[in-house]
Amino acid sequence: MQLAQEALVPGVERDAPAQELLDGVSSLIRAVRCVEHRHLMPDSGLRRSDASVLKVLLKGGEQRGGEIAAKLGVDASVVSRQVTALEADGLVSRRPDPADARVGLVSLAPRGRAQLEALYSSYTQHLRAALADLDDDMLLAAAETMQRLAQAITEVNQVVRRTNSTGD
C-alpha cells in the first residue's frame, strides 16, 4: 500500500511511514479511551491512570514509586500522588524499603488485584469480540510490535527529558 507523501503541516517535511504510524497509534489510543470511558471505567471505579499503576504492580510485583514512574513514562511526583490515593482506597500498600528506609515499596493489595482483574476481564471480552477475525498468533505479533514501539518511544522521551533538564 502506497501512503500519501504530502506534508500534514505545510513547510514541515513528512516522513510518511513514521507519520502513518503516529496516526495509527493516535487512532488506537482514541478507540481504547472511548471503550474505557463509555463501558469500563465507570463500572470499575478506577481511573485509567489508577489502572495503569495497578497493572505495573500486578506485572512487576512490589517496587519503588520511581520504578513505576519510569515504566509509565511519567514523573515520580505523579505516581506518588496516585499511590497515596490508591493506598487510601485500599488498592495498594506501602512499606519502607529495607535497603533504604527513606524510600517506600509499593505493592498491590488484594482489593486492588480484584478490581484490576475484574476490569481487564471485561475489557478482554470486549476486545476479543472486536478482534474476532484475528487469530491468537496475529494478536500476539501485534502485541509484541506495540510493546517494542512503546519501549522505543519511552526511551526517546527519557533522552529528550534528560537533555531538556540539563540544557544541552
Contacts in CASP RR format, 6 or more apart in sequence:
PFRMAT RR
TARGET T0000
AUTHOR 0000-0000-0000
METHOD contacts of the structure
MODEL  1
MQLAQEALVPGVERDAPAQELLDGVSSLIRAVRCVEHRHLMPDSGLRRSD
ASVLKVLLKGGEQRGGEIAAKLGVDASVVSRQVTALEADGLVSRRPDPAD
ARVGLVSLAPRGRAQLEALYSSYTQHLRAALADLDDDMLLAAAETMQRLA
QAITEVNQVVRRTNSTGD
3 16 0 8 1.000
3 17 0 8 1.000
3 20 0 8 1.000
4 16 0 8 1.000
5 14 0 8 1.000
5 16 0 8 1.000
6 14 0 8 1.000
7 13 0 8 1.000
7 14 0 8 1.000
8 14 0 8 1.000
8 19 0 8 1.000
21 149 0 8 1.000
25 149 0 8 1.000
33 48 0 8 1.000
35 123 0 8 1.000
35 126 0 8 1.000
36 48 0 8 1.000
36 123 0 8 1.000
39 122 0 8 1.000
39 126 0 8 1.000
40 119 0 8 1.000
40 122 0 8 1.000
40 123 0 8 1.000
40 126 0 8 1.000
41 47 0 8 1.000
41 48 0 8 1.000
41 51 0 8 1.000
43 122 0 8 1.000
44 51 0 8 1.000
44 115 0 8 1.000
44 118 0 8 1.000
44 119 0 8 1.000
44 122 0 8 1.000
45 115 0 8 1.000
46 54 0 8 1.000
46 115 0 8 1.000
46 116 0 8 1.000
46 119 0 8 1.000
49 82 0 8 1.000
50 82 0 8 1.000
50 85 0 8 1.000
50 86 0 8 1.000
50 91 0 8 1.000
51 116 0 8 1.000
51 119 0 8 1.000
52 72 0 8 1.000
53 68 0 8 1.000
53 72 0 8 1.000
53 79 0 8 1.000
53 82 0 8 1.000
53 83 0 8 1.000
53 86 0 8 1.000
53 92 0 8 1.000
54 86 0 8 1.000
54 91 0 8 1.000
54 92 0 8 1.000
54 108 0 8 1.000
54 112 0 8 1.000
54 113 0 8 1.000
54 115 0 8 1.000
54 116 0 8 1.000
55 116 0 8 1.000
55 120 0 8 1.000
56 63 0 8 1.000
56 68 0 8 1.000
56 71 0 8 1.000
56 72 0 8 1.000
57 63 0 8 1.000
57 68 0 8 1.000
57 92 0 8 1.000
57 106 0 8 1.000
57 107 0 8 1.000
57 108 0 8 1.000
58 108 0 8 1.000
58 113 0 8 1.000
58 116 0 8 1.000
61 107 0 8 1.000
61 108 0 8 1.000
62 105 0 8 1.000
62 106 0 8 1.000
62 107 0 8 1.000
63 105 0 8 1.000
63 106 0 8 1.000
64 97 0 8 1.000
64 103 0 8 1.000
64 104 0 8 1.000
64 105 0 8 1.000
64 106 0 8 1.000
65 76 0 8 1.000
65 79 0 8 1.000
65 80 0 8 1.000
65 83 0 8 1.000
65 104 0 8 1.000
65 106 0 8 1.000
66 76 0 8 1.000
66 79 0 8 1.000
68 79 0 8 1.000
68 83 0 8 1.000
68 106 0 8 1.000
69 75 0 8 1.000
69 76 0 8 1.000
69 78 0 8 1.000
69 79 0 8 1.000
70 158 0 8 1.000
72 79 0 8 1.000
73 154 0 8 1.000
73 157 0 8 1.000
73 158 0 8 1.000
83 92 0 8 1.000
83 94 0 8 1.000
83 106 0 8 1.000
86 92 0 8 1.000
86 112 0 8 1.000
87 93 0 8 1.000
87 94 0 8 1.000
89 111 0 8 1.000
90 109 0 8 1.000
90 111 0 8 1.000
90 112 0 8 1.000
91 108 0 8 1.000
91 109 0 8 1.000
91 111 0 8 1.000
91 112 0 8 1.000
91 115 0 8 1.000
92 106 0 8 1.000
92 107 0 8 1.000
92 108 0 8 1.000
92 109 0 8 1.000
92 112 0 8 1.000
93 106 0 8 1.000
93 107 0 8 1.000
93 109 0 8 1.000
94 104 0 8 1.000
94 105 0 8 1.000
94 106 0 8 1.000
94 107 0 8 1.000
95 104 0 8 1.000
95 105 0 8 1.000
95 107 0 8 1.000
96 103 0 8 1.000
96 104 0 8 1.000
96 105 0 8 1.000
97 103 0 8 1.000
97 104 0 8 1.000
97 105 0 8 1.000
108 116 0 8 1.000
131 139 0 8 1.000
134 142 0 8 1.000
END
